Amino acid sequence: MALQKNVRLSAKRRALRVRKGIKRYSFLPRVSVFRSSKHIYAQIIDDAVHKTLVSCSSIELKNLTGDKKEVARSIGLQLAERAKKHGIEAAVFDRGQFLYHGRIKSLAEGLREGGLKV
């Protein structure tokens, strides 16, 4: 039980450490990412008004094929397309507690390929 508590506490500290560096770019919206074992979720949040502007997840896009990295890249492309429709050109990438490799990196690359400055 104590080990689970330490793991959750470490994850929370990592997320706060990442978000601390993002504060200086508070004038830009934030791309927040969550990764579970099966799915990946991303949303663009405007912290000034505390509102989610655009979101996308692997659950709502049913016709995705390939491995999890390709799915994450597709989610990034879709989110960038939706952001363009809402007039969002640039955002800050908030990886939260997750390391920047694998699916998180693929999602960020998909955002960049879609034309969003991240």
C-alpha positions in Angstrom: 0.0 0.0 0.0 2.8 2.4 0.8 4.4 1.7 -2.5 1.3 2.7 -4.4 1.1 5.9 -2.4 4.8 6.7 -3.3 4.1 6.0 -7.0 1.1 8.3 -7.1 3.0 11.0 -5.1 6.0 10.8 -7.5 3.6 11.1 -10.5 2.0 14.1 -9.0 5.3 15.8 -8.4 6.5 15.1 -12.0 3.3 16.7 -13.3 3.7 19.8 -11.1 7.3 20.1 -12.1 6.4 20.0 -15.8 3.5 22.5 -15.3 5.8 24.9 -13.4 7.9 25.4 -16.6 4.7 26.0 -18.6 3.5 29.0 -16.5 5.8 31.4 -18.3 3.8 30.7 -21.4 0.4 31.4 -19.8 -0.7 33.6 -22.7 -0.9 30.5 -24.9 -3.4 27.7 -24.6 -2.1 24.4 -23.1 -2.3 20.9 -24.8 -2.9 18.5 -21.9 -2.3 14.8 -22.6 -3.4 11.7 -20.7 -2.3 8.2 -21.6 -3.9 5.1 -20.3 -2.9 1.5 -21.1 -5.5 1.3 -24.0 -6.3 4.9 -25.1 -4.8 8.4 -25.3 -6.6 11.6 -24.7 -5.6 15.2 -25.6 -7.3 18.5 -25.0 -6.5 22.2 -25.5 -7.2 24.3 -22.5 -7.3 28.0 -22.0 -6.1 28.5 -18.5 -7.1 32.2 -18.4 -10.8 31.3 -18.6 -10.5 27.7 -17.3 -12.2 26.3 -20.3 -11.5 23.3 -22.6 -11.4 24.7 -26.2 -10.9 21.5 -28.2 -10.5 17.8 -27.3 -9.8 14.5 -29.1 -9.4 10.9 -27.9 -8.8 7.5 -29.3 -12.2 6.4 -28.0 -14.2 8.9 -30.2 -12.2 8.0 -33.4 -13.2 4.4 -34.0 -11.6 3.8 -37.5 -8.0 4.1 -36.3 -5.7 1.2 -37.2 -2.1 0.4 -36.5 -0.1 0.3 -33.3 -0.6 2.7 -30.4 2.1 5.1 -31.7 0.3 5.5 -35.0 -3.0 6.0 -33.2 -1.4 8.7 -31.0 -0.1 10.4 -34.1 -3.5 10.3 -35.7 -5.0 11.9 -32.6 -2.4 14.7 -32.8 -3.3 15.3 -36.4 -7.0 15.4 -35.7 -6.5 17.7 -32.7 -4.4 20.1 -34.8 -7.1 20.1 -37.4 -9.8 20.9 -34.9 -7.6 23.6 -33.3 -7.1 25.3 -36.7 -10.9 25.4 -37.1 -11.1 27.3 -33.8 -8.4 29.7 -34.8 -5.6 28.3 -32.5 -2.2 28.5 -34.2 0.2 27.8 -31.3 0.0 26.1 -27.9 2.2 24.8 -25.1 2.6 21.1 -24.8 1.9 19.7 -21.3 2.9 16.1 -21.0 2.0 15.9 -17.4 3.4 13.0 -15.5 4.4 11.1 -18.7 7.8 10.9 -20.2 8.3 12.5 -23.6 8.8 9.3 -25.6 6.6 6.7 -27.3 3.0 7.7 -27.7 3.4 11.1 -26.1 6.1 12.0 -28.5 4.1 10.6 -31.5 1.1 12.8 -30.4 3.3 15.9 -30.3 4.8 15.1 -33.7 1.2 14.7 -35.1 0.3 18.1 -33.7 3.3 19.6 -35.4 2.5 17.9 -38.7 -1.0 19.2 -38.5 0.3 22.7 -38.4 0.1 23.6 -34.7 3.1 25.3 -33.2 3.9 23.2 -30.1 
